[in-house]
Amino acid sequence: MTHSQKSAGTGNTDRSARMEIIIGGLVLLLAIAAIVFSRKFPSTGLATDIGSARFPLVYSCALIVLCAVLIARNLAKLKQPKTEAVTEPDAEAEVPNYRRTAIGIAVSALSLFAMQYLGYALVTAGYLSFLMWLLGMKHKAWNPLLAIVITALLYFTFSTGLNVPLPVGSLFE
């Protein structure tokens, strides 16, 4: 085994750990921003109402804890001593696909933009179906069916259960 093959394995692990630290930091900043912005949400004034900011606050606190664990775990991985004996890469090891990640982020932003015109139900069903396909579920019947079921479940949970108005879409008003 040559020297370049030995260092390639540890470099790949270091790169992966650094990327996870960066991702954890970005999500941590997003969670903090959600807490800051949710403080401005209006309250109803009812004694029994927990307020509209409670869900984002709880969710953001959970995200902060999970990001801290992710960052700490990867910092510990970087501090571990490097081993010289590196095995050959596994043929079945998953290789990060940054193109799919970028497509997923772009489609998420597009979905948020399209929701004001096409409404929650139509956009979410299409978005979830496409996201399942992008992540590897390529079944032509199950993806749309599962996306519709999840969209309906979320719609009734938020619209009926929590009385949160969801976008209807300006094309359907």
N, C-alpha and C positions, 0 to 999 in steps of 0.2 A: 504494500500500500504506500503510495507516495505521500509526501507532506501536504500537497494541495488537497488530497482526498480527506486527510485527517482534519484539516482546518475548515473544510467546507461544512462538515456536520455541525460543529460547534457554532460557526458563524450563522448558519441557518436558524439554530435554536435561539441565539442572541437576537437576531433580526425579528423573529417571531415574538419573542418576549418584549422587545422594544415597541413593536407595533401594537401589542395588546396594552401596553402601558399608555401609549398615545391615545388609543381608542377609549380606554378607561377614563383618561383625563378629559377627553372631549365629552363623553357621556356625563361625567361628573359636572362639568360646566353647564351642560344642558339641564341637568337636574336642579342645580342651583338657580339657573335662570327661571325655571318653572316655579320654584318657590317664590322668587322675587316677584314675578309677574302675577302669580295667583293671589298674592296679598291684596291686589287691587280689585279682585272680584267683588261684586256687590253682595250684600247680605239681605235676607228677606225681613229680618226683624222678629221673626217668630222664635219663641223660646225653645221650641223643640227642633228647630232647623239647625243642622250642624254646619251649614254654610257651603257655598259652592267651591270654596278653596280647600276644603278638607281632603277630597280625593287627590288632587294634584300634590298636596302636601305629603300625604301618606305614601303615595307612589314615588315621589321624589326622594323622600327619606330612605325608602327601600333601595332605590337606585344608587344613592350615595353610599350606602353600606356595601352593596354588591360591587360597586366600582372600587371602593377601598380594598375589598378582599382581592379583586382582580389585580389591582396595582401592586399590593403587598406580595401576592403570590409570584408575580413576574419579577419584582425586584429581588426576591429571595432566589429565584431561578438564575438571575444574572450574577448574583454574588457567589453562587456555588462554584467550587473549583472545576476547571475544565479537565475532562478526561481525555487522554491521548487515544485510547482505543475506541474508535467510532465504527459502528457496524455499517454495512451498506444500507442505503435507503430502501425501505420496504416498497415493493412494487405497488401495493394497495394503499399506500399512504396518501392521504388527501392533500392535494396541492391547492393553495389559496387561489381563487379566481377573482382577481380584482375587477375584471371587466363586468362580471355578473353583479358584483357589489355596487359598482358605479351605475349600472342599469337599474338596479333595485332602488337606489337613492333617487335617481332621476324620475323613475315612475312614481315614487312616493310623492315627490314634489309636484309632478304633473297631476296626480290624483287630487291632491289638496286644492290645486288651482281649478280643476275641472268640477269639483264638488259644488262650487257655488253656481255653476251653470246647469249641471246634469243631476244634481241632488245626491244625497247620501247613499241611497239604496243601489242605484245603478252603478255609480262609481266604485263603491266598496265591493260589490259582487265581482265586477270586472277586475279590480285591483287584486283582490284575494286570489282569484282564479289564475291570473297572470303570475303572481308571486309564487304560488304553489308550483306552477310549471317551471319558473325560473330556478326554484330550489330543488328541482329534480322529480317532482311528482308529475309525470307526463300522461296521466290517464285522462282520456278525452271526455269521459262521462262523469267521473268522480270529482274532478277539479271544479267544474261549474256547479255541480250539485252541492258539494261541500261548501263552496263559497257562498251560495245562496242561503244555505242553512245557517252558517256563521253570521252572515249579514242580517238575516231575520232575527236571530237570537240577540245580537247586539242592538238592533233597532228596538225590539220590544223591551230589552233591559233598560236602555237609556230613555227611550221615548215614553213608554208606559210606566215602567218601574220607578225611574228616577225623575220623570217629568222634564227631561232635557230636550229642548227642541233641536231636531236635526235638520240640516239643510234639505229643502225640497228641490231647489234648483230653479233658476230664473226662467228656464225654458218651459217649465211645467206649471208656473204660477198663473 
